[in-house]
Amino acid sequence: MNRSSSNRLLGRLWICALPLLCATAVQAQVIRCTDPFTGKVSYTDGKCASGTSAQEIEARKSPDEIKAEREQAAQARERMQERLQQDAKRRQDNTELQRREQESRDRSQSAASNNPANSQACAQARRNLEEVQSSMGQGMYDESARLSEAQRNAERACLTPDEWVRTQRDAQNNAGNNYYQTYPYVVRPPHVVHPPVRPQPDPKPPVFTSCNVFRCTDAKGNVYPR
């Protein structure tokens, strides 16, 4: 037998013996060996050394038991992988939700800051309009004009340019549809005639009846300092 034939034969024997070796390794039991003098513990899949106590930790398993354990381990790995994927997906969804909420808050704050209705000028115009409305009905001749002016100022201060243009266009269309145009009723103040003021005559000088160093006294008893 030449060298190449010997190598091929050894290869075939190794291939045939490999399943047996794997089965033996898989089915091997675990034994704990304890030295009673030193307390040293060792583990083996064979026999313990002489003088040591042996204790079986894991019994030899059958091929069916090994197959079942492998299937259970594979299922456990799959469940763990699914759980990890779900956790990663949940964290990603939470991050995306927080990002969208932050963007929504930023847009709301930007819109609120750019909205004329939230400005100081709008607040002042509204207060002026409320003051004019509260003073209505007092018979003042310019009530209607002051109310219209206050309303226009409030619209200019509280509306955006597009809203202002749309409001003016609607007002013009409504005014054009009316055949009879109404004008504000103006109440003129009544004309009051005051009597002429006549000059009063100068009072007569007092006639003193007695005087001393400090004061004088007239006929009516009035005292005048000197």
C-alpha positions in Angstrom: 0.0 0.0 0.0 1.5 3.3 -1.0 1.4 6.6 0.9 -1.5 8.1 -1.0 -3.7 5.1 -0.4 -2.9 5.1 3.3 -3.9 8.8 3.6 -7.2 8.1 1.8 -8.0 5.2 4.1 -7.2 7.3 7.2 -9.4 10.1 5.9 -12.3 7.7 5.4 -11.9 6.2 8.9 -11.8 9.8 10.4 -15.0 10.7 8.6 -16.7 7.6 9.8 -15.5 8.0 13.4 -16.4 11.7 13.6 -20.2 11.2 14.3 -19.4 8.7 17.0 -16.9 11.1 18.6 -19.5 14.0 18.5 -22.2 11.7 19.9 -19.9 10.7 22.7 -18.9 14.2 23.5 -22.5 15.4 23.4 -23.7 12.5 25.5 -20.8 12.7 28.0 -21.8 13.1 31.7 -20.3 15.6 34.1 -18.7 14.3 37.3 -17.3 16.4 40.1 -14.2 15.0 41.9 -13.3 16.2 45.4 -10.0 15.6 47.2 -10.9 14.9 50.8 -7.5 16.1 52.1 -7.0 19.3 50.2 -10.6 20.1 49.3 -9.6 20.6 45.6 -12.5 20.2 43.2 -12.2 19.1 39.6 -14.6 18.1 36.9 -14.4 15.3 34.4 -16.5 13.3 32.0 -14.7 10.1 32.9 -13.5 8.6 36.2 -12.1 10.5 39.1 -8.6 9.8 40.4 -8.1 7.3 43.1 -8.6 8.7 46.6 -11.1 11.4 45.5 -14.9 11.3 46.0 -17.0 11.4 42.8 -20.4 13.0 42.4 -22.4 13.0 39.3 -23.4 16.6 38.4 -25.1 15.9 35.1 -26.2 12.5 34.0 -25.6 11.1 30.5 -28.3 12.3 28.1 -29.9 10.4 25.3 -30.0 11.8 21.7 -33.7 12.7 22.1 -33.0 14.7 25.2 -30.1 16.5 23.6 -32.2 17.3 20.5 -35.0 18.6 22.8 -32.5 20.8 24.7 -31.1 22.1 21.4 -34.6 23.0 20.2 -35.4 24.7 23.5 -32.1 26.7 23.3 -32.9 27.7 19.7 -36.4 28.8 20.7 -35.0 30.8 23.6 -32.5 32.5 21.4 -35.3 33.4 18.9 -37.4 34.8 21.7 -34.5 36.8 23.0 -33.8 38.1 19.5 -37.4 39.1 19.1 -37.5 40.8 22.5 -34.3 42.7 21.6 -35.8 43.8 18.3 -39.0 44.9 19.9 -37.1 46.9 22.5 -35.0 48.5 19.8 -38.2 49.3 17.8 -39.9 50.7 20.9 -36.9 53.0 21.6 -36.9 54.1 18.0 -40.6 54.9 18.1 -40.3 56.8 21.4 -37.4 58.8 19.9 -39.4 59.6 16.8 -42.4 60.5 18.9 -40.4 62.9 21.1 -38.8 64.5 18.0 -42.3 65.1 16.4 -43.6 66.5 19.7 -40.7 68.8 20.0 -41.1 70.0 16.3 -44.8 70.5 17.0 -44.0 72.6 20.1 -41.5 74.6 18.2 -44.0 75.3 15.4 -46.6 76.3 17.9 -44.2 78.7 19.7 -43.1 80.2 16.4 -46.7 80.6 15.2 -47.7 82.2 18.5 -44.8 84.6 18.4 -45.5 85.6 14.8 -49.3 85.9 15.4 -50.3 89.6 15.6 -53.2 88.6 17.9 -50.6 87.9 20.7 -48.8 91.2 20.3 -48.8 94.1 22.8 -50.2 96.4 20.1 -53.2 94.1 19.7 -53.8 94.0 23.4 -53.7 97.8 23.6 -56.1 98.1 20.6 -58.5 95.7 22.3 -58.5 97.7 25.5 -59.1 100.9 23.6 -62.0 99.3 21.8 -63.5 98.0 25.1 -63.2 101.5 26.5 -65.0 103.0 23.5 -67.7 100.4 23.7 -68.3 101.0 27.4 -68.7 104.7 26.8 -71.4 104.2 24.1 -74.9 105.5 24.8 -73.9 108.7 26.6 -75.3 111.0 23.9 -71.9 112.0 22.5 -72.1 113.3 18.9 -69.0 111.3 17.7 -69.8 107.9 19.3 -70.2 106.1 15.9 -67.0 107.6 14.5 -64.9 106.7 17.6 -66.3 103.2 17.6 -65.5 102.7 13.9 -62.0 104.1 14.4 -61.4 101.8 17.4 -62.6 98.8 15.4 -60.3 99.6 12.5 -57.3 100.0 14.8 -58.0 96.7 16.5 -58.3 94.9 13.1 -55.0 96.5 11.9 -53.2 95.4 15.1 -54.7 91.9 15.6 -55.0 90.6 12.0 -52.4 89.4 9.6 -52.0 91.3 6.3 -53.9 88.6 4.4 -56.7 88.6 7.0 -56.8 92.4 6.9 -57.1 92.5 3.1 -59.8 89.8 3.2 -61.7 91.7 5.9 -61.6 94.9 3.9 -62.7 93.1 0.7 -65.7 91.5 2.5 -66.7 94.9 4.0 -66.6 96.5 0.5 -68.7 93.7 -1.0 -71.2 94.0 1.8 -71.4 97.7 1.4 -71.9 97.4 -2.4 -74.8 95.0 -2.0 -76.8 97.5 0.1 -79.0 99.8 -2.0 -79.5 102.3 0.7 -76.2 103.2 2.4 -76.5 104.0 6.1 -74.5 106.8 7.6 -73.7 107.1 11.3 -76.3 109.2 13.2 -74.5 112.3 14.6 -76.0 113.9 17.7 -75.0 117.6 17.8 -74.7 119.3 21.2 -77.5 121.8 22.0 -76.7 125.5 21.5 -76.8 127.2 24.9 -77.2 131.0 25.1 -75.5 132.5 28.1 -76.6 135.9 29.4 -74.1 138.7 29.1 -71.9 139.3 32.1 -72.5 142.8 33.6 -69.8 144.5 35.6 -70.4 144.9 39.2 -70.1 148.4 40.8 -67.0 149.0 42.9 -67.8 148.7 46.6 -67.9 151.9 48.7 -64.9 152.5 50.9 -65.6 151.9 54.6 -66.2 154.8 57.0 -64.0 154.4 60.0 -65.4 155.5 63.3 -62.3 154.9 65.5 -58.7 154.1 65.0 -55.7 153.3 67.2 -52.1 152.4 66.6 -52.9 148.9 65.2 -56.4 148.8 63.7 -59.5 150.8 62.7 -63.2 150.1 63.2 -66.1 151.1 60.9 -69.7 151.9 61.7 -70.7 148.2 61.2 -68.1 146.9 63.7 -65.7 145.6 61.1 -62.0 145.7 62.1 -59.3 146.7 59.6 -55.5 146.5 60.3 -53.6 149.7 59.8 
